[in-house]
């Protein structure tokens, strides 16, 4: 497997990097931090100075980038293993078909010679000259085919050869893909090594305070793990949000025009529905022109993105940016948090047989374009 070589004179720096990577990329076992309460973690993360925040955010971003490289490396390794398995299977199939083809071709060659020499009226010698039972059946089957027409048999052989050639071409393409994947894997690993190298000087300057920042990074890791668990639960609950909600008559405002029907829901009404759902923590959506923001205060989390229409019945909250304890979340970290899917809002209980054509976030409300289905 690939290895990253580090010069001896940089060994101490590399150790610091490994410590930071280990804190974030691997489970923390039997440490005092595991017993730290959520309140204590929050207090420590919220009490840092602006200078400490800048340093921690820098390290946090680097860690997120390295995590993404690790995920890419794992994904590429899995793809390589699958592709290698497919190639081995294809090679075995080609070898088997080549043996069958060559064996069949040899039998046909001998039979055709005898057939041409003796004419179609005498097959006894062909059968009696067989070397084995298998050879006998091959000759009988071949003669049967010959009686139906040698042209048909030759066409079948040509087809077999063409399929074999195509399989070889596919194998060559797969081998090429494998080589490209190997290059990508090498590039990803080299990129990871470069990220580590760019931090060396900075880590040297933090050597005296590394325990302090390692502890903060551990707190961030714990907070991220807790947040991911909560998001998975929220995603499941969000789908059923509308089904159990109690709507007042004016909760959804409808407007009919020559261009169709429009529906709108106010920000306050939407947040009230969420606040009344027993499975949700305190959450607040804020609708702005072209942008929907979400705050989860008790988790010190902020997201921003937009609702998009999926399948004409549901809305998906697609997140493009986020922060935790006011530290920026990289795109890869957001994708990892929502690896099981973004929040999906099923509006079918409201729109019945109708469909959602469009959605637009306005100042304080969402506007839906609704397609009417009368029958």
Secondary structure, DSSP 8 states (H G I E B T S, - for coil): -------GGGHHHHHHHHHHHHHHHS---S-GGGG--HHHHHHHHHS--HHHHHHHHHHHHHHHHHHHHHHHHHHHHHHHHHHHHHHHHHHHHHHHHHHHHHHHHHHHHHHHHHHHHH-TT--HHHHHT-SSHHHHHHHHHHHHHHHH-HHHHHHHHHHHHHHHHHHHHHHHHHHHHHHHHHHHHHHHHHHHHHHHHHTHHHHHHTGGGHHHHHHHHHHHHHHHHHHHHHHHHHHHHHTTTTTT----TTSEEEEEETTEEEEEEEHHHHHHHHHT-TT--S-EEEEETTEEEEEEGGGTEEEEEEEEEETTTEEEEEEEEEEETTEEE-HHHHHHHTTT--EEEE-HHHHTT-EEEEEEE-SSEEEEEEE----
